[in-house]
Amino acid sequence: MYQCIIFDVDGTLIDTEISVKKSLQKVLFEETKKEYSLTDLDFILGIPGHKALEKLGIKNIQEVNRRWNEYMTDYKKHVSVFGGIEKTLQELKEKGIKTGIVTSKTRNELRDDFVPFDLMKYLDFHVCADDTINHKPNPDPILKFLEISGFAASQAIYIGDTIYDYKAANAANVKFALALWGAKNSDGFDSCIHIEKPENIIANCF
């Protein structure tokens, strides 16, 4: 059905939730002396770090964001590739189906957090937070992907785990599939495909 699959990264290809939240907890306590629960920080998943810090009322965003990324290395043991992802990416590659990523990570963050898992060899196109002025839920990152890949919106499907992914895909007129293995919940995700596990991606999209 689709000629290109676009993936989100965090919560879709790799599980970074604990690492991202715990490192943010640490830097927020240093900065504000306020203790945030992991649940308090659910809203940050799926948006760029500087946007999350803006929403938290942080003033010196650049410095705090730098420390946040630095502290993530303390929690790298919590980051892993979701089961079934690599096998599925291999199968898509073998079938000649183009794939890529649209992520809220910067290129430096992608290099540090994602590249070590050796999945980039399966992904033909990459759009990071540095590549567009506007970010999800704005459609610009997905539109940028379509521009560089040469695919029409009707030829692509975006697989993600957050409402920001869903809204960005809808605004770009790209079909959306919810990665239930990474999503916090499925409420509010109407008129989209729900995929239970990575091994079901091919059956659900082709």
CYANA upper distance limits for C-alpha pairs under 8 A (distance plus 0.5 A):
  1 MET  CA    155 GLN  CA      8.26
  1 MET  CA    205 CYS  CA      6.78
  1 MET  CA    206 PHE  CA      5.38
  2 TYR  CA    154 SER  CA      8.22
  2 TYR  CA    155 GLN  CA      5.50
  2 TYR  CA    156 ALA  CA      6.01
  2 TYR  CA    157 ILE  CA      7.19
  2 TYR  CA    205 CYS  CA      7.12
  2 TYR  CA    206 PHE  CA      7.12
  3 GLN  CA     97 ILE  CA      6.43
  3 GLN  CA     98 LYS  CA      7.05
  3 GLN  CA    155 GLN  CA      5.84
  3 GLN  CA    156 ALA  CA      6.60
  4 CYS  CA     97 ILE  CA      6.50
  4 CYS  CA     98 LYS  CA      5.27
  4 CYS  CA     99 THR  CA      5.95
  4 CYS  CA    100 GLY  CA      8.42
  4 CYS  CA    151 PHE  CA      8.00
  4 CYS  CA    155 GLN  CA      6.84
  4 CYS  CA    156 ALA  CA      5.25
  4 CYS  CA    157 ILE  CA      7.13
  5 ILE  CA     97 ILE  CA      8.13
  5 ILE  CA     98 LYS  CA      7.02
  5 ILE  CA     99 THR  CA      5.31
  5 ILE  CA    100 GLY  CA      7.13
  5 ILE  CA    156 ALA  CA      6.24
  5 ILE  CA    157 ILE  CA      5.69
  5 ILE  CA    158 TYR  CA      6.61
  5 ILE  CA    159 ILE  CA      7.88
  6 ILE  CA     99 THR  CA      6.19
  6 ILE  CA    100 GLY  CA      5.45
  6 ILE  CA    101 ILE  CA      5.77
  6 ILE  CA    102 VAL  CA      7.18
  6 ILE  CA    156 ALA  CA      7.49
  6 ILE  CA    157 ILE  CA      6.50
  6 ILE  CA    158 TYR  CA      5.10
  6 ILE  CA    159 ILE  CA      6.67
  7 PHE  CA     12 THR  CA      7.52
  7 PHE  CA     13 LEU  CA      7.84
  7 PHE  CA     99 THR  CA      8.07
  7 PHE  CA    100 GLY  CA      6.61
  7 PHE  CA    101 ILE  CA      5.13
  7 PHE  CA    102 VAL  CA      6.69
  7 PHE  CA    103 THR  CA      8.45
  7 PHE  CA    158 TYR  CA      6.29
  7 PHE  CA    159 ILE  CA      5.45
  7 PHE  CA    160 GLY  CA      6.77
  8 ASP  CA     12 THR  CA      6.24
  8 ASP  CA     13 LEU  CA      7.46
  8 ASP  CA    101 ILE  CA      6.15
  8 ASP  CA    102 VAL  CA      5.86
  8 ASP  CA    103 THR  CA      5.82
  8 ASP  CA    158 TYR  CA      8.01
  8 ASP  CA    159 ILE  CA      6.71
  8 ASP  CA    160 GLY  CA      5.50
  8 ASP  CA    161 ASP  CA      8.12
  8 ASP  CA    165 ASP  CA      8.08
  9 VAL  CA     13 LEU  CA      5.46
  9 VAL  CA     14 ILE  CA      6.63
  9 VAL  CA    101 ILE  CA      7.27
  9 VAL  CA    102 VAL  CA      7.86
  9 VAL  CA    103 THR  CA      6.25
  9 VAL  CA    160 GLY  CA      8.33
 10 ASP  CA     14 ILE  CA      5.90
 10 ASP  CA     15 ASP  CA      6.56
 10 ASP  CA     16 THR  CA      6.38
 10 ASP  CA     17 GLU  CA      8.04
 10 ASP  CA     45 LEU  CA      8.38
 10 ASP  CA     46 GLY  CA      7.76
 10 ASP  CA    103 THR  CA      8.18
 11 GLY  CA     15 ASP  CA      5.62
 11 GLY  CA     16 THR  CA      7.09
 11 GLY  CA     17 GLU  CA      7.52
 11 GLY  CA    160 GLY  CA      7.90
 11 GLY  CA    161 ASP  CA      6.42
 11 GLY  CA    181 TRP  CA      8.45
 11 GLY  CA    182 GLY  CA      5.13
 11 GLY  CA    183 ALA  CA      7.30
 12 THR  CA     82 PHE  CA      8.06
 12 THR  CA    159 ILE  CA      7.87
 12 THR  CA    160 GLY  CA      6.22
 12 THR  CA    161 ASP  CA      6.56
 12 THR  CA    179 ALA  CA      6.65
 12 THR  CA    181 TRP  CA      8.02
 12 THR  CA    182 GLY  CA      6.18
 13 LEU  CA     81 VAL  CA      6.59
 13 LEU  CA     82 PHE  CA      6.55
 13 LEU  CA     85 ILE  CA      6.87
 14 ILE  CA     79 VAL  CA      7.47
 14 ILE  CA     80 SER  CA      6.07
 14 ILE  CA     81 VAL  CA      4.76
 14 ILE  CA     82 PHE  CA      5.96
 14 ILE  CA    114 PHE  CA      8.19
 15 ASP  CA     78 HIS  CA      8.41
 15 ASP  CA     79 VAL  CA      6.03
 15 ASP  CA     80 SER  CA      5.87
 15 ASP  CA     81 VAL  CA      6.61
 15 ASP  CA     82 PHE  CA      6.76
 15 ASP  CA    182 GLY  CA      7.77
 16 THR  CA     20 VAL  CA      6.46
 16 THR  CA     78 HIS  CA      7.46
 16 THR  CA     79 VAL  CA      5.42
 16 THR  CA     80 SER  CA      7.57
 17 GLU  CA     21 LYS  CA      6.59
 17 GLU  CA     45 LEU  CA      8.04
 17 GLU  CA     79 VAL  CA      8.34
 18 ILE  CA     22 LYS  CA      6.35
 18 ILE  CA     75 TYR  CA      8.26
 18 ILE  CA     78 HIS  CA      6.81
 18 ILE  CA     79 VAL  CA      8.14
 19 SER  CA     23 SER  CA      6.58
 19 SER  CA     72 MET  CA      6.38
 19 SER  CA     75 TYR  CA      5.48
 19 SER  CA     76 LYS  CA      6.87
 19 SER  CA     78 HIS  CA      6.32
 19 SER  CA     79 VAL  CA      6.96
 20 VAL  CA     24 LEU  CA      6.70
 20 VAL  CA     72 MET  CA      6.91
 21 LYS  CA     25 GLN  CA      6.54
 21 LYS  CA     38 LEU  CA      6.65
 21 LYS  CA     41 LEU  CA      7.07
 22 LYS  CA     26 LYS  CA      6.80
 22 LYS  CA     38 LEU  CA      7.81
 22 LYS  CA     72 MET  CA      8.43
 22 LYS  CA     75 TYR  CA      8.04
 23 SER  CA     27 VAL  CA      6.94
 23 SER  CA     68 TRP  CA      6.36
 23 SER  CA     69 ASN  CA      8.18
 23 SER  CA     71 TYR  CA      5.78
 23 SER  CA     72 MET  CA      5.72
 23 SER  CA     74 ASP  CA      8.17
 23 SER  CA     75 TYR  CA      7.68
 24 LEU  CA     28 LEU  CA      6.45
 24 LEU  CA     68 TRP  CA      6.23
 24 LEU  CA     71 TYR  CA      8.50
 25 GLN  CA     29 PHE  CA      6.66
 25 GLN  CA     35 GLU  CA      7.53
 25 GLN  CA     36 TYR  CA      6.59
 25 GLN  CA     37 SER  CA      8.13
 25 GLN  CA     38 LEU  CA      8.20
 26 LYS  CA     30 GLU  CA      6.92
 26 LYS  CA     68 TRP  CA      8.48
 26 LYS  CA     71 TYR  CA      8.35
 27 VAL  CA     31 GLU  CA      6.61
 27 VAL  CA     64 VAL  CA      7.50
 27 VAL  CA     67 ARG  CA      7.32
 27 VAL  CA     68 TRP  CA      6.42
 27 VAL  CA     71 TYR  CA      8.33
 28 LEU  CA     32 THR  CA      6.20
 28 LEU  CA     33 LYS  CA      7.56
 28 LEU  CA     34 LYS  CA      7.37
 28 LEU  CA     35 GLU  CA      8.03
 28 LEU  CA     36 TYR  CA      8.33
 29 PHE  CA     33 LYS  CA      4.87
 29 PHE  CA     34 LYS  CA      5.65
 29 PHE  CA     35 GLU  CA      6.28
 29 PHE  CA     36 TYR  CA      8.34
 31 GLU  CA     64 VAL  CA      8.42
 36 TYR  CA     40 ASP  CA      6.45
 36 TYR  CA     41 LEU  CA      7.70
 37 SER  CA     41 LEU  CA      7.37
 38 LEU  CA     42 ASP  CA      7.31
 41 LEU  CA     45 LEU  CA      8.36
 43 PHE  CA     52 ALA  CA      8.49
 44 ILE  CA     48 PRO  CA      8.49
 44 ILE  CA     49 GLY  CA      8.14
 44 ILE  CA     52 ALA  CA      5.87
 45 LEU  CA    162 THR  CA      7.71
 46 GLY  CA    104 SER  CA      6.95
 46 GLY  CA    136 LYS  CA      8.22
 46 GLY  CA    161 ASP  CA      8.45
 46 GLY  CA    162 THR  CA      6.56
 46 GLY  CA    164 TYR  CA      6.75
 46 GLY  CA    165 ASP  CA      7.65
 47 ILE  CA     51 LYS  CA      7.05
 47 ILE  CA     52 ALA  CA      7.14
 47 ILE  CA    104 SER  CA      6.07
 47 ILE  CA    135 HIS  CA      7.95
 47 ILE  CA    136 LYS  CA      7.07
 47 ILE  CA    164 TYR  CA      7.82
 48 PRO  CA     52 ALA  CA      6.97
 48 PRO  CA    104 SER  CA      5.35
 48 PRO  CA    105 LYS  CA      6.71
 48 PRO  CA    106 THR  CA      8.35
 48 PRO  CA    129 ALA  CA      7.39
 48 PRO  CA    135 HIS  CA      8.06
 49 GLY  CA     53 LEU  CA      6.79
 49 GLY  CA     65 ASN  CA      7.13
 49 GLY  CA    105 LYS  CA      8.33
 50 HIS  CA     54 GLU  CA      6.69
 50 HIS  CA     61 ILE  CA      6.79
 50 HIS  CA     62 GLN  CA      7.90
 50 HIS  CA     65 ASN  CA      6.99
 51 LYS  CA     55 LYS  CA      6.82
 52 ALA  CA     56 LEU  CA      6.86
 53 LEU  CA     57 GLY  CA      6.86
 53 LEU  CA     58 ILE  CA      5.92
 53 LEU  CA     61 ILE  CA      6.89
 53 LEU  CA     65 ASN  CA      8.08
 54 GLU  CA     58 ILE  CA      6.17
 54 GLU  CA     59 LYS  CA      7.95
 54 GLU  CA     61 ILE  CA      7.72
 58 ILE  CA     64 VAL  CA      8.44
 60 ASN  CA     64 VAL  CA      6.77
 61 ILE  CA     65 ASN  CA      6.28
 62 GLN  CA     66 ARG  CA      6.70
 63 GLU  CA     67 ARG  CA      6.93
 64 VAL  CA     68 TRP  CA      6.57
 65 ASN  CA     69 ASN  CA      6.75
 66 ARG  CA     70 GLU  CA      6.71
 67 ARG  CA     71 TYR  CA      6.54
 68 TRP  CA     72 MET  CA      6.88
 69 ASN  CA     73 THR  CA      7.88
 69 ASN  CA    109 GLU  CA      8.18
 70 GLU  CA     74 ASP  CA      8.45
 71 TYR  CA     75 TYR  CA      7.90
 72 MET  CA     76 LYS  CA      6.91
 75 TYR  CA     79 VAL  CA      7.99
 81 VAL  CA     85 ILE  CA      7.43
 81 VAL  CA     86 GLU  CA      8.39
 81 VAL  CA    117 PHE  CA      7.93
 82 PHE  CA    198 PRO  CA      8.48
 83 GLY  CA    198 PRO  CA      7.90
 84 GLY  CA     88 THR  CA      6.63
 84 GLY  CA    197 LYS  CA      8.10
 84 GLY  CA    198 PRO  CA      5.88
 84 GLY  CA    199 GLU  CA      6.12
 85 ILE  CA     89 LEU  CA      6.66
 85 ILE  CA    198 PRO  CA      6.08
 85 ILE  CA    199 GLU  CA      7.82
 86 GLU  CA     90 GLN  CA      6.64
 86 GLU  CA    119 LEU  CA      7.58
 87 LYS  CA     91 GLU  CA      6.78
 87 LYS  CA    199 GLU  CA      8.40
 88 THR  CA     92 LEU  CA      6.70
 88 THR  CA    198 PRO  CA      7.20
 88 THR  CA    199 GLU  CA      6.61
 88 THR  CA    201 ILE  CA      8.03
 88 THR  CA    202 ILE  CA      8.19
 89 LEU  CA     93 LYS  CA      6.68
 89 LEU  CA    122 TYR  CA      6.60
 90 GLN  CA     94 GLU  CA      6.72
 90 GLN  CA    122 TYR  CA      7.24
 91 GLU  CA     95 LYS  CA      6.71
 92 LEU  CA     96 GLY  CA      6.87
 92 LEU  CA     97 ILE  CA      5.81
 92 LEU  CA     98 LYS  CA      7.96
 92 LEU  CA     99 THR  CA      8.28
 92 LEU  CA    202 ILE  CA      8.21
 93 LYS  CA     97 ILE  CA      6.34
 93 LYS  CA     98 LYS  CA      7.55
 93 LYS  CA     99 THR  CA      8.46
 93 LYS  CA    122 TYR  CA      6.89
 98 LYS  CA    123 LEU  CA      8.02
 98 LYS  CA    124 ASP  CA      6.88
 99 THR  CA    122 TYR  CA      7.80
 99 THR  CA    123 LEU  CA      5.65
 99 THR  CA    124 ASP  CA      6.05
 99 THR  CA    125 PHE  CA      7.29
100 GLY  CA    123 LEU  CA      5.10
100 GLY  CA    124 ASP  CA      5.72
100 GLY  CA    125 PHE  CA      4.95
100 GLY  CA    126 HIS  CA      6.08
101 ILE  CA    123 LEU  CA      7.59
101 ILE  CA    125 PHE  CA      6.93
101 ILE  CA    126 HIS  CA      5.45
101 ILE  CA    127 VAL  CA      6.59
102 VAL  CA    126 HIS  CA      6.74
102 VAL  CA    127 VAL  CA      5.27
102 VAL  CA    128 CYS  CA      6.61
102 VAL  CA    141 PRO  CA      6.96
102 VAL  CA    142 ILE  CA      7.01
102 VAL  CA    145 PHE  CA      7.63
103 THR  CA    127 VAL  CA      6.87
103 THR  CA    128 CYS  CA      5.66
103 THR  CA    129 ALA  CA      7.07
104 SER  CA    128 CYS  CA      6.44
104 SER  CA    129 ALA  CA      5.43
104 SER  CA    135 HIS  CA      7.63
104 SER  CA    136 LYS  CA      7.89
105 LYS  CA    109 GLU  CA      6.07
105 LYS  CA    110 LEU  CA      6.33
105 LYS  CA    128 CYS  CA      6.22
105 LYS  CA    129 ALA  CA      6.04
106 THR  CA    110 LEU  CA      6.62
106 THR  CA    128 CYS  CA      5.81
106 THR  CA    129 ALA  CA      5.29
106 THR  CA    130 ASP  CA      6.04
107 ARG  CA    111 ARG  CA      6.60
107 ARG  CA    128 CYS  CA      6.41
107 ARG  CA    129 ALA  CA      7.81
107 ARG  CA    130 ASP  CA      7.24
108 ASN  CA    112 ASP  CA      6.76
109 GLU  CA    113 ASP  CA      6.27
109 GLU  CA    114 PHE  CA      8.20
110 LEU  CA    114 PHE  CA      5.59
110 LEU  CA    115 VAL  CA      6.82
110 LEU  CA    128 CYS  CA      8.45
111 ARG  CA    115 VAL  CA      5.50
111 ARG  CA    116 PRO  CA      7.92
112 ASP  CA    116 PRO  CA      7.56
114 PHE  CA    118 ASP  CA      8.25
114 PHE  CA    119 LEU  CA      8.26
115 VAL  CA    119 LEU  CA      7.26
115 VAL  CA    120 MET  CA      6.85
119 LEU  CA    123 LEU  CA      7.65
120 MET  CA    124 ASP  CA      8.41
125 PHE  CA    145 PHE  CA      7.74
125 PHE  CA    148 ILE  CA      8.10
125 PHE  CA    149 SER  CA      7.14
126 HIS  CA    145 PHE  CA      7.75
127 VAL  CA    131 ASP  CA      6.67
127 VAL  CA    141 PRO  CA      7.07
127 VAL  CA    142 ILE  CA      8.45
127 VAL  CA    144 LYS  CA      7.72
127 VAL  CA    145 PHE  CA      6.63
128 CYS  CA    132 THR  CA      8.23
128 CYS  CA    141 PRO  CA      8.18
129 ALA  CA    133 ILE  CA      8.41
129 ALA  CA    135 HIS  CA      7.26
129 ALA  CA    141 PRO  CA      8.29
131 ASP  CA    141 PRO  CA      7.96
131 ASP  CA    144 LYS  CA      8.44
132 THR  CA    140 ASP  CA      7.14
132 THR  CA    141 PRO  CA      6.59
132 THR  CA    144 LYS  CA      8.03
134 ASN  CA    138 ASN  CA      6.69
134 ASN  CA    140 ASP  CA      6.68
134 ASN  CA    141 PRO  CA      7.90
135 HIS  CA    139 PRO  CA      7.86
135 HIS  CA    140 ASP  CA      7.12
135 HIS  CA    141 PRO  CA      6.74
136 LYS  CA    140 ASP  CA      8.04
136 LYS  CA    141 PRO  CA      7.44
136 LYS  CA    164 TYR  CA      6.03
136 LYS  CA    165 ASP  CA      6.92
136 LYS  CA    167 LYS  CA      8.13
136 LYS  CA    168 ALA  CA      5.97
137 PRO  CA    163 ILE  CA      8.33
137 PRO  CA    164 TYR  CA      4.93
137 PRO  CA    165 ASP  CA      6.74
137 PRO  CA    166 TYR  CA      8.09
137 PRO  CA    167 LYS  CA      5.78
137 PRO  CA    168 ALA  CA      4.84
138 ASN  CA    167 LYS  CA      7.95
138 ASN  CA    168 ALA  CA      5.71
138 ASN  CA    171 ALA  CA      7.63
139 PRO  CA    143 LEU  CA      6.61
139 PRO  CA    167 LYS  CA      8.27
139 PRO  CA    168 ALA  CA      4.92
139 PRO  CA    169 ALA  CA      6.91
139 PRO  CA    170 ASN  CA      8.33
139 PRO  CA    171 ALA  CA      5.86
139 PRO  CA    172 ALA  CA      5.53
140 ASP  CA    144 LYS  CA      6.43
140 ASP  CA    168 ALA  CA      8.34
140 ASP  CA    172 ALA  CA      8.13
141 PRO  CA    145 PHE  CA      6.82
142 ILE  CA    146 LEU  CA      6.84
142 ILE  CA    168 ALA  CA      7.67
142 ILE  CA    169 ALA  CA      7.42
142 ILE  CA    172 ALA  CA      7.11
143 LEU  CA    147 GLU  CA      6.68
143 LEU  CA    172 ALA  CA      6.79
144 LYS  CA    148 ILE  CA      6.80
145 PHE  CA    149 SER  CA      6.45
146 LEU  CA    150 GLY  CA      6.11
146 LEU  CA    151 PHE  CA      5.76
146 LEU  CA    152 ALA  CA      6.92
146 LEU  CA    153 ALA  CA      7.41
147 GLU  CA    151 PHE  CA      7.76
151 PHE  CA    155 GLN  CA      6.62
151 PHE  CA    156 ALA  CA      7.42
152 ALA  CA    156 ALA  CA      7.42
153 ALA  CA    157 ILE  CA      8.49
153 ALA  CA    172 ALA  CA      7.70
153 ALA  CA    173 ASN  CA      6.59
153 ALA  CA    174 VAL  CA      5.60
154 SER  CA    173 ASN  CA      8.02
154 SER  CA    174 VAL  CA      6.79
154 SER  CA    175 LYS  CA      7.99
156 ALA  CA    174 VAL  CA      6.80
156 ALA  CA    175 LYS  CA      7.47
157 ILE  CA    174 VAL  CA      6.36
157 ILE  CA    175 LYS  CA      5.36
157 ILE  CA    176 PHE  CA      6.20
157 ILE  CA    177 ALA  CA      7.61
158 TYR  CA    165 ASP  CA      8.45
158 TYR  CA    169 ALA  CA      7.04
158 TYR  CA    174 VAL  CA      7.31
158 TYR  CA    175 LYS  CA      6.81
158 TYR  CA    176 PHE  CA      5.44
158 TYR  CA    177 ALA  CA      6.66
159 ILE  CA    165 ASP  CA      8.41
159 ILE  CA    176 PHE  CA      6.43
159 ILE  CA    177 ALA  CA      5.22
159 ILE  CA    178 LEU  CA      6.39
159 ILE  CA    179 ALA  CA      6.78
160 GLY  CA    165 ASP  CA      6.11
160 GLY  CA    166 TYR  CA      7.65
160 GLY  CA    176 PHE  CA      8.10
160 GLY  CA    177 ALA  CA      7.07
160 GLY  CA    178 LEU  CA      5.99
160 GLY  CA    179 ALA  CA      6.05
160 GLY  CA    183 ALA  CA      8.50
161 ASP  CA    165 ASP  CA      7.27
161 ASP  CA    166 TYR  CA      8.45
161 ASP  CA    178 LEU  CA      6.05
161 ASP  CA    179 ALA  CA      5.61
161 ASP  CA    180 LEU  CA      7.40
161 ASP  CA    182 GLY  CA      6.20
161 ASP  CA    183 ALA  CA      4.93
161 ASP  CA    184 LYS  CA      8.05
162 THR  CA    166 TYR  CA      7.03
162 THR  CA    178 LEU  CA      8.37
162 THR  CA    183 ALA  CA      6.76
162 THR  CA    184 LYS  CA      8.17
163 ILE  CA    167 LYS  CA      6.58
163 ILE  CA    188 GLY  CA      8.31
163 ILE  CA    189 PHE  CA      7.87
164 TYR  CA    168 ALA  CA      6.59
165 ASP  CA    169 ALA  CA      6.69
166 TYR  CA    170 ASN  CA      6.73
166 TYR  CA    176 PHE  CA      6.65
166 TYR  CA    177 ALA  CA      8.47
166 TYR  CA    178 LEU  CA      8.27
166 TYR  CA    189 PHE  CA      7.73
167 LYS  CA    171 ALA  CA      6.59
168 ALA  CA    172 ALA  CA      6.73
169 ALA  CA    173 ASN  CA      6.65
169 ALA  CA    174 VAL  CA      5.49
169 ALA  CA    175 LYS  CA      6.96
169 ALA  CA    176 PHE  CA      6.48
170 ASN  CA    174 VAL  CA      6.37
170 ASN  CA    175 LYS  CA      7.39
170 ASN  CA    176 PHE  CA      7.70
175 LYS  CA    192 CYS  CA      7.52
176 PHE  CA    192 CYS  CA      5.96
176 PHE  CA    193 ILE  CA      6.98
177 ALA  CA    192 CYS  CA      6.10
177 ALA  CA    193 ILE  CA      4.94
177 ALA  CA    194 HIS  CA      6.16
177 ALA  CA    195 ILE  CA      7.20
178 LEU  CA    183 ALA  CA      7.78
178 LEU  CA    186 SER  CA      8.28
178 LEU  CA    189 PHE  CA      8.23
178 LEU  CA    192 CYS  CA      7.60
178 LEU  CA    193 ILE  CA      6.66
178 LEU  CA    194 HIS  CA      5.42
178 LEU  CA    195 ILE  CA      6.51
179 ALA  CA    183 ALA  CA      6.51
179 ALA  CA    194 HIS  CA      7.19
179 ALA  CA    195 ILE  CA      5.99
179 ALA  CA    196 GLU  CA      7.17
179 ALA  CA    197 LYS  CA      7.65
179 ALA  CA    198 PRO  CA      8.27
180 LEU  CA    184 LYS  CA      8.44
180 LEU  CA    185 ASN  CA      8.11
180 LEU  CA    186 SER  CA      7.91
180 LEU  CA    194 HIS  CA      7.19
180 LEU  CA    195 ILE  CA      6.35
180 LEU  CA    196 GLU  CA      5.58
180 LEU  CA    197 LYS  CA      7.26
181 TRP  CA    196 GLU  CA      6.62
181 TRP  CA    197 LYS  CA      6.20
181 TRP  CA    198 PRO  CA      8.21
193 ILE  CA    204 ASN  CA      8.19
195 ILE  CA    200 ASN  CA      6.94
195 ILE  CA    201 ILE  CA      7.11
195 ILE  CA    204 ASN  CA      7.55
196 GLU  CA    200 ASN  CA      7.40
197 LYS  CA    201 ILE  CA      7.81
200 ASN  CA    204 ASN  CA      6.54
201 ILE  CA    205 CYS  CA      6.53
202 ILE  CA    206 PHE  CA      6.13
